[in-house]
Amino acid sequence: VHLVELGGGLVQPGGSLRLSCIASGLTFSMYDMNWYRQAPGKERELVARINRAGGSTYYADSVKGRFTISRNNARNTVYLQMNSLEPEDTGVYYCRAQLGVHDFWGQGTQVTVSS
């Protein structure tokens, strides 16, 4: 199983980025998908989650109204659209696939919000 995150980078405050996580080696449509992030010196935290059909989502309070998680099961891809980015959004963003005891993580992509 491989999860590959793409789309990180350096962006100014107020800017936008779209992260993608492309999955292979699993039946993607059966997995709930998550985006986590880890800021320097802090614990990894859940940012957003989407269920396997895409009909139910969850967002951390800190990103509600700014981030949108979505998925395309035909492309084995989950997205995180991030708008109105703040310096506090800086960190490594990870994709996680969950199905019961089956639990897989990507390697992460760095997002830096700075002027």
Secondary structure, DSSP 4 states (H G I P E B T S, - for coil): -EEEEE--EEE-TT--EEEEEEEESS-GGGSEEEEEEE-TTS--EEEEEE-TTS--EEE-TTTTTTEEEEEEGGGTEEEEEE-S--GGG-EEEEEEEEETTEEEE---EEEEE--
